[in-house]
Amino acid sequence: MSRKNGRSGASLALVAFLCCAAPVARAGETTQITTDLTVENDYDSNVLYQEHNPHGSAVTIVRPEIHIDNHGTLGHANFDAWLSDHTFWSQSELDGTDRGVGGDVDRTIFPRLSIFGNGSYQRIAPHSEIRGPETVTIVNQPGQPGEPVISPGQLIEGAVPTADVGQGQAGFRYLLTPLSKLSISGGPYSINYIGTTAAHSGLRDRDGYFADLTLDRTLSANDGLSFSVDANTTNFSDVVIGNAPIQNPIDPHSIPISSGATESDLLSFSVGWNRTWNELWTTSLSVGGRRLESSTTGAFEPTTRIAPNPGSGQVSAFTDFVKTDTDAVGPGWIGGLSVQRLFARGVLAASYSRETRSTSSVSASNVDVDVVSLTYKWRLAEYVTFTTTGGYEHYQSADKFPQFAPATYVPGSFNPITGPVYL
């Protein structure tokens, strides 16, 4: 536990160091401190994520924030801190307050070379609802954070106890030609669940590292190409998920069952094309593939054994558990398509994407996620904007592990020479 928390702190320390290293007083630079208060009201038709008898509830979110921004001719440095209180009208046990700090820096060192970094640390209150995916969008930043984290105000999917979430990223950007640039970045991440066990939450801690290489090429005023390669390594903790009774007629007992320690290595590449057709229409297309390797050591597999009944001369079948190691490698595809249409006082955007994410679930450490979304923003007045968004996400396990299940002993089939018969 302490090792993962240490990495979370190191993520934030990285950003603090980069921000301190950047000069805060240069000609043409300005520093601004702003505060925001966001009040949001949503309705979730199934806050408890139940397959049968779903329970919906309206939820009110109150989120105060403070921002410190430094901008100049050579780049910028930002720091943010926020609280997000969520109150459920019909499910008061889901109420809680999230909090977090984060920041990013982008500074030009030489005419062609820039450095950048970002990081965040968040303490997420316990809750059971499904609201937002664990994704983060960093505007005007090159590359991707690699490991998704929670955006302010969003909640981790699924039934989640108190969690510490930390991530950091550092990299550089080099202008190869006036029309081409290369970006390389990477960093650590960590999700640590507090005050519970996997037997009650179905979750386990995870931490790891990521790296990203992106090459962007401007073809014309309307077209741009990009090529990216991403690598991601995630380590999942080994936790006890419960005790299993061993129905051995000679020695009945129970043993603790472990999920095993899992390591997932994800390597992906993608090619993207951005096109501005005219002043009203913009499209973005990306296509790529990924290679996922997941290995688990020390997991318990149920098996069926037989043993003689004391004093009866008969044999009975019972369930036993043995430690098992698994390894699976599988390809897949990733990518997405987005279309945007501008109007006189608004913008309409539709998108589809496919990606592979790591999760903290005991039963599936990686999932393929298909996301469809539709958003419309309407500017009612100079300081008033109305936004409506709809979306659908589909999750499917990306781990190709065999399904463990005990065999069934055929009664009366035991033979001292051939042994028992199982189905």
C-alpha positions as CSV (number, residue, x, y, z in Angstrom):
1,M,0.0,0.0,0.0
2,S,2.7,2.5,1.0
3,R,4.6,1.9,-2.3
4,K,1.5,2.8,-4.4
5,N,0.8,5.9,-2.3
6,G,4.4,7.0,-2.7
7,R,4.0,6.8,-6.5
8,S,0.9,9.0,-6.3
9,G,2.8,11.6,-4.3
10,A,5.7,11.4,-6.7
11,S,3.4,12.2,-9.6
12,L,2.3,15.4,-8.0
13,A,5.9,16.3,-7.0
14,L,6.9,16.0,-10.6
15,V,4.5,18.7,-11.7
16,A,5.4,20.9,-8.7
17,F,9.1,20.6,-9.7
18,L,8.4,21.5,-13.3
19,C,6.3,24.4,-12.3
20,C,9.0,25.7,-10.0
21,A,11.6,25.2,-12.6
22,A,9.7,27.4,-15.0
23,P,10.3,31.1,-14.6
24,V,7.3,33.0,-13.1
25,A,8.3,36.5,-14.2
26,R,9.2,37.1,-17.8
27,A,8.4,39.9,-20.2
28,G,4.9,39.4,-21.6
29,E,3.8,36.9,-18.9
30,T,0.7,37.2,-16.8
31,T,-0.4,35.3,-13.7
32,Q,-4.1,35.0,-12.9
33,I,-6.0,33.5,-10.0
34,T,-9.6,32.6,-10.6
35,T,-12.3,30.7,-8.7
36,D,-15.2,28.8,-10.1
37,L,-18.4,27.4,-8.6
38,T,-20.3,24.8,-10.7
39,V,-23.7,23.5,-9.8
40,E,-24.8,20.5,-11.8
41,N,-28.0,18.4,-11.7
42,D,-28.2,15.0,-13.4
43,Y,-30.5,12.0,-13.3
44,D,-29.2,8.4,-13.4
45,S,-31.7,5.7,-14.2
46,N,-29.7,3.0,-12.4
47,V,-27.3,4.5,-9.9
48,L,-26.7,1.1,-8.2
49,Y,-26.0,-0.6,-11.6
50,Q,-28.4,-3.5,-10.9
51,E,-29.4,-5.9,-13.7
52,H,-32.8,-6.4,-12.1
53,N,-34.9,-3.9,-10.1
54,P,-32.8,-0.8,-11.0
55,H,-33.0,2.2,-8.7
56,G,-32.7,5.7,-10.3
57,S,-32.1,9.0,-8.6
58,A,-31.5,12.6,-9.3
59,V,-28.0,13.8,-8.2
60,T,-26.9,17.4,-7.4
61,I,-23.2,18.2,-7.7
62,V,-21.6,21.3,-6.2
63,R,-18.0,21.8,-7.2
64,P,-15.9,24.8,-6.1
65,E,-12.5,25.2,-7.8
66,I,-9.5,27.5,-7.8
67,H,-7.1,28.0,-10.7
68,I,-3.7,29.6,-10.9
69,D,-2.6,30.3,-14.5
70,N,0.7,31.6,-15.8
71,H,0.8,32.4,-19.5
72,G,3.5,34.0,-21.6
73,T,5.3,33.9,-24.9
74,L,7.3,30.8,-23.9
75,G,4.5,28.7,-22.6
76,H,2.3,28.3,-19.5
77,A,2.0,26.7,-16.1
78,N,-1.3,25.9,-14.3
79,F,-2.4,24.7,-10.9
80,D,-5.9,23.6,-10.0
81,A,-7.6,22.5,-6.8
82,W,-11.2,21.4,-6.4
83,L,-13.9,19.8,-4.2
84,S,-16.9,18.0,-5.7
85,D,-19.8,17.2,-3.4
86,H,-22.5,14.9,-4.9
87,T,-25.9,14.5,-3.2
88,F,-28.4,11.9,-4.3
89,W,-32.1,12.6,-3.8
90,S,-33.2,9.0,-3.5
91,Q,-30.0,7.2,-2.4
92,S,-28.5,9.2,0.4
93,E,-25.9,6.4,1.1
94,L,-24.2,7.3,-2.1
95,D,-23.5,10.9,-1.0
96,G,-19.9,12.0,-0.7
97,T,-17.2,14.6,-1.5
98,D,-14.3,14.1,-3.9
99,R,-11.3,16.3,-3.8
100,G,-8.1,16.8,-5.8
101,V,-5.2,18.9,-7.0
102,G,-3.4,18.9,-10.3
103,G,-1.4,21.0,-12.7
104,D,0.4,21.1,-16.0
105,V,3.3,23.0,-17.5
106,D,4.4,23.6,-21.1
107,R,7.6,25.7,-21.7
108,T,9.7,26.4,-24.8
109,I,13.4,25.8,-24.1
110,F,14.8,26.4,-27.5
111,P,13.2,27.6,-30.7
112,R,12.4,24.0,-31.7
113,L,12.3,22.2,-28.3
114,S,9.6,22.4,-25.7
115,I,9.1,20.4,-22.5
116,F,5.8,19.6,-20.9
117,G,4.3,17.8,-17.9
118,N,1.2,17.3,-16.0
119,G,0.0,15.4,-12.9
120,S,-2.8,15.0,-10.4
121,Y,-3.6,13.5,-7.0
122,Q,-7.2,12.8,-6.1
123,R,-9.1,11.3,-3.1
124,I,-12.4,9.8,-4.3
125,A,-15.2,9.3,-1.8
126,P,-16.8,5.8,-1.6
127,H,-19.9,5.3,-3.9
128,S,-21.7,2.7,-5.9
129,E,-23.0,4.4,-8.9
130,I,-22.0,4.5,-12.5
131,R,-21.5,8.1,-13.8
132,G,-18.4,8.8,-15.8
133,P,-15.6,6.7,-17.3
134,E,-12.1,7.1,-15.7
135,T,-10.8,9.3,-18.5
136,V,-9.0,12.7,-18.5
137,T,-8.9,15.2,-21.3
138,I,-5.9,17.6,-21.3
139,V,-6.7,20.4,-23.7
140,N,-3.9,21.5,-26.0
141,Q,-1.5,19.0,-24.7
142,P,0.5,16.6,-27.0
143,G,0.1,12.8,-26.7
144,Q,-2.1,11.0,-24.2
145,P,-1.8,10.5,-20.5
146,G,-1.6,6.7,-21.1
147,E,-3.5,5.7,-18.0
148,P,-6.9,7.4,-17.7
149,V,-7.7,9.1,-14.4
150,I,-10.9,10.8,-13.2
151,S,-11.8,14.3,-14.4
152,P,-13.1,16.7,-11.8
153,G,-16.7,15.9,-10.9
154,Q,-16.7,12.5,-12.5
155,L,-16.9,9.2,-10.5
156,I,-15.1,5.9,-11.1
157,E,-17.3,3.3,-12.6
158,G,-18.7,0.5,-10.4
159,A,-19.0,0.0,-6.7
160,V,-15.9,1.8,-5.3
161,P,-14.6,2.4,-1.8
162,T,-12.4,5.4,-0.9
163,A,-9.7,5.6,-3.5
164,D,-6.4,7.5,-4.0
165,V,-5.7,8.2,-7.6
166,G,-2.5,9.7,-8.9
167,Q,-0.8,10.1,-12.2
168,G,2.1,12.0,-13.7
169,Q,3.5,12.7,-17.2
170,A,6.6,14.4,-18.5
171,G,7.9,14.7,-22.0
172,F,9.3,16.9,-24.8
173,R,8.2,18.1,-28.1
174,Y,10.6,18.8,-31.0
175,L,9.8,20.6,-34.2
176,L,11.4,18.5,-37.0
177,T,10.3,20.9,-39.8
178,P,7.9,23.8,-39.9
179,L,5.2,21.2,-40.7
180,S,6.3,18.2,-38.6
181,K,6.7,17.7,-34.8
182,L,7.7,14.8,-32.6
183,S,6.4,14.3,-29.1
184,I,7.7,11.7,-26.5
185,S,6.3,11.4,-23.0
186,G,5.6,9.0,-20.2
187,G,5.1,8.6,-16.5
188,P,3.6,6.6,-13.6
189,Y,0.1,6.1,-12.3
190,S,-1.5,4.5,-9.3
191,I,-5.0,3.6,-8.0
192,N,-5.1,2.6,-4.4
193,Y,-8.4,1.5,-2.6
194,I,-8.6,2.2,1.1
195,G,-10.5,0.7,3.9
196,T,-12.0,-2.4,2.2
197,T,-11.1,-5.8,0.8
198,A,-11.6,-7.3,-2.6
199,A,-14.0,-9.8,-1.2
200,H,-16.4,-6.9,-0.5
201,S,-15.7,-4.6,-3.4
202,G,-14.4,-6.9,-6.2
203,L,-11.5,-4.4,-6.7
204,R,-7.7,-4.6,-6.4
205,D,-5.0,-1.9,-6.4
206,R,-3.0,-1.2,-9.6
207,D,-0.1,0.8,-10.6
208,G,2.2,1.0,-13.6
209,Y,3.9,3.2,-16.2
210,F,3.1,4.4,-19.7
211,A,5.1,5.9,-22.6
212,D,3.9,7.6,-25.8
213,L,5.5,8.6,-29.1
214,T,3.5,10.8,-31.5
215,L,4.5,12.2,-34.9
216,D,2.3,15.0,-36.3
217,R,2.5,16.2,-39.9
218,T,0.5,19.1,-41.4
219,L,-0.3,18.4,-45.0
220,S,-2.2,21.6,-45.8
221,A,-4.3,24.2,-44.2
222,N,-7.1,21.7,-44.1
223,D,-5.4,18.4,-43.5
224,G,-3.2,16.8,-40.9
225,L,-1.8,13.3,-40.2
226,S,-0.6,11.7,-37.0
227,F,1.1,8.5,-36.1
228,S,1.4,7.3,-32.5
229,V,2.8,4.4,-30.6
230,D,1.8,3.7,-27.0
231,A,3.1,1.3,-24.4
232,N,1.4,0.6,-21.0
233,T,2.4,-1.7,-18.2
234,T,0.0,-2.3,-15.3
235,N,0.5,-4.4,-12.2
236,F,-2.5,-5.6,-10.2
237,S,-2.3,-6.6,-6.6
238,D,-2.7,-10.1,-5.3
239,V,-5.7,-10.1,-2.9
240,V,-7.7,-12.6,-1.0
241,I,-11.2,-12.7,-2.4
242,G,-12.8,-15.1,0.1
243,N,-12.7,-18.4,1.8
244,A,-13.7,-21.6,0.1
245,P,-15.1,-24.6,2.0
246,I,-13.3,-27.9,1.1
247,Q,-15.8,-30.7,1.2
248,N,-13.3,-33.4,1.9
249,P,-15.0,-36.2,3.9
250,I,-11.6,-37.0,5.5
251,D,-10.5,-33.4,6.3
252,P,-13.3,-30.8,5.8
253,H,-11.9,-27.3,6.1
254,S,-11.8,-23.9,4.4
255,I,-8.9,-22.1,2.7
256,P,-8.4,-18.5,1.6
257,I,-8.8,-18.0,-2.1
258,S,-6.4,-15.5,-3.9
259,S,-7.0,-13.6,-7.1
260,G,-3.3,-14.0,-8.0
261,A,-1.0,-11.2,-9.1
262,T,-1.6,-10.0,-12.6
263,E,0.6,-8.0,-15.0
264,S,-0.7,-6.6,-18.3
265,D,1.4,-5.2,-21.1
266,L,-0.4,-3.2,-23.7
267,L,1.3,-2.0,-26.9
268,S,-0.7,-0.1,-29.5
269,F,-0.3,2.1,-32.6
270,S,-2.7,4.2,-34.6
271,V,-2.8,6.5,-37.6
272,G,-5.0,9.6,-37.6
273,W,-6.3,12.0,-40.1
274,N,-7.9,15.4,-39.3
275,R,-9.8,17.3,-42.0
276,T,-11.4,20.7,-42.1
277,W,-13.8,20.6,-45.0
278,N,-14.9,24.2,-44.7
279,E,-15.8,26.7,-42.1
280,L,-18.7,24.5,-40.9
281,W,-17.6,20.8,-41.1
282,T,-14.6,19.1,-39.4
283,T,-13.9,15.4,-39.2
284,S,-11.3,13.3,-37.4
285,L,-10.5,9.6,-38.1
286,S,-8.0,7.2,-36.4
287,V,-7.4,3.5,-37.1
288,G,-4.9,1.3,-35.3
289,G,-4.2,-2.0,-33.5
290,R,-3.0,-3.2,-30.2
291,R,-1.3,-6.2,-28.6
292,L,-2.3,-7.2,-25.1
293,E,-0.4,-9.7,-23.0
294,S,-1.8,-10.6,-19.5
295,S,-0.2,-13.0,-17.1
296,T,-1.5,-14.1,-13.7
297,T,0.5,-16.0,-11.1
298,G,-0.8,-17.7,-7.9
299,A,-4.5,-17.7,-8.8
300,F,-6.6,-20.5,-7.3
301,E,-8.4,-22.9,-9.7
302,P,-11.2,-25.2,-8.5
303,T,-10.7,-28.8,-9.2
304,T,-12.7,-32.0,-8.3
305,R,-11.0,-34.8,-6.4
306,I,-12.3,-38.0,-4.8
307,A,-11.6,-39.5,-1.3
308,P,-13.0,-42.5,0.5
309,N,-15.7,-42.0,3.1
310,P,-14.4,-43.1,6.5
311,G,-16.0,-46.4,7.6
312,S,-18.3,-46.8,4.5
313,G,-15.8,-48.1,1.9
314,Q,-17.3,-45.7,-0.6
315,V,-15.7,-42.7,-2.4
316,S,-17.0,-39.2,-2.7
317,A,-16.1,-36.2,-4.9
318,F,-15.1,-32.9,-3.3
319,T,-13.9,-29.6,-4.6
320,D,-10.3,-28.6,-4.0
321,F,-8.3,-25.5,-5.1
322,V,-4.8,-25.4,-6.6
323,K,-2.6,-22.5,-7.5
324,T,-2.6,-21.9,-11.3
325,D,-0.6,-19.6,-13.5
326,T,-2.1,-18.3,-16.8
327,D,-0.8,-16.3,-19.7
328,A,-2.7,-14.9,-22.7
329,V,-1.7,-12.8,-25.7
330,G,-4.2,-11.3,-28.1
331,P,-4.5,-8.7,-30.8
332,G,-7.3,-6.2,-31.2
333,W,-8.1,-3.0,-33.0
334,I,-8.6,0.6,-31.7
335,G,-9.6,3.9,-33.3
336,G,-12.4,6.3,-33.7
337,L,-14.4,8.8,-35.8
338,S,-15.7,12.2,-34.9
339,V,-17.7,14.7,-36.9
340,Q,-18.3,18.3,-35.9
341,R,-20.8,20.9,-37.4
342,L,-20.7,24.6,-36.5
343,F,-23.8,26.7,-36.4
344,A,-24.3,30.4,-35.9
345,R,-24.7,30.1,-32.2
346,G,-23.7,26.5,-31.4
347,V,-21.9,23.4,-32.4
348,L,-23.0,19.7,-32.9
349,A,-20.5,16.9,-32.4
350,A,-20.9,13.1,-32.8
351,S,-18.2,10.5,-32.1
352,Y,-17.4,6.8,-31.9
353,S,-14.3,5.3,-30.4
354,R,-12.8,1.9,-29.5
355,E,-10.1,1.5,-26.9
356,T,-8.7,-1.0,-24.4
357,R,-8.6,0.1,-20.7
358,S,-7.2,-1.5,-17.6
359,T,-9.6,-2.0,-14.7
360,S,-9.3,-2.9,-11.1
361,S,-11.8,-5.8,-11.4
362,V,-10.8,-9.1,-9.9
363,S,-12.5,-11.0,-12.8
364,A,-11.3,-8.9,-15.8
365,S,-8.1,-6.8,-15.7
366,N,-8.6,-5.3,-19.2
367,V,-11.7,-4.4,-21.1
368,D,-12.4,-3.3,-24.7
369,V,-14.7,-0.2,-24.6
370,D,-16.9,1.1,-27.4
371,V,-18.1,4.6,-26.8
372,V,-20.7,6.5,-28.8
373,S,-21.5,10.1,-27.9
374,L,-23.6,13.1,-29.2
375,T,-23.1,16.6,-27.9
376,Y,-24.8,19.9,-28.7
377,K,-23.6,23.3,-27.3
378,W,-25.8,26.4,-27.8
379,R,-24.7,29.8,-26.8
380,L,-27.8,31.5,-25.4
381,A,-26.0,34.8,-24.5
382,E,-22.5,36.1,-24.1
383,Y,-22.0,34.5,-20.7
384,V,-24.6,31.7,-20.9
385,T,-24.1,28.3,-22.7
386,F,-26.5,25.4,-22.8
387,T,-25.0,21.9,-23.3
388,T,-26.7,18.6,-23.8
389,T,-24.9,15.3,-24.1
390,G,-25.9,11.7,-24.7
391,G,-23.6,8.7,-24.7
392,Y,-23.5,4.9,-24.6
393,E,-20.5,2.7,-23.5
394,H,-20.2,-1.0,-24.0
395,Y,-17.6,-3.0,-22.0
396,Q,-16.3,-6.4,-23.0
397,S,-13.5,-8.4,-21.3
398,A,-10.2,-8.3,-23.4
399,D,-8.5,-11.0,-21.3
400,K,-8.6,-14.4,-23.0
401,F,-8.3,-16.5,-19.8
402,P,-9.9,-19.9,-19.7
403,Q,-13.1,-20.2,-17.6
404,F,-12.3,-22.1,-14.5
405,A,-14.9,-24.6,-13.4
406,P,-14.8,-27.8,-11.3
407,A,-15.4,-31.1,-13.0
408,T,-18.2,-33.5,-11.9
409,Y,-17.3,-36.9,-10.6
410,V,-19.5,-39.7,-11.9
411,P,-20.8,-41.6,-8.9
412,G,-19.6,-45.2,-8.6
413,S,-17.1,-44.8,-11.4
414,F,-14.0,-45.2,-9.2
415,N,-11.7,-48.1,-10.3
416,P,-8.4,-48.9,-8.5
417,I,-6.7,-49.4,-11.9
418,T,-8.2,-46.8,-14.2
419,G,-9.2,-44.3,-11.5
420,P,-12.3,-42.1,-11.4
421,V,-14.4,-40.7,-14.3
422,Y,-15.2,-37.0,-14.5
423,L,-17.5,-34.9,-16.7
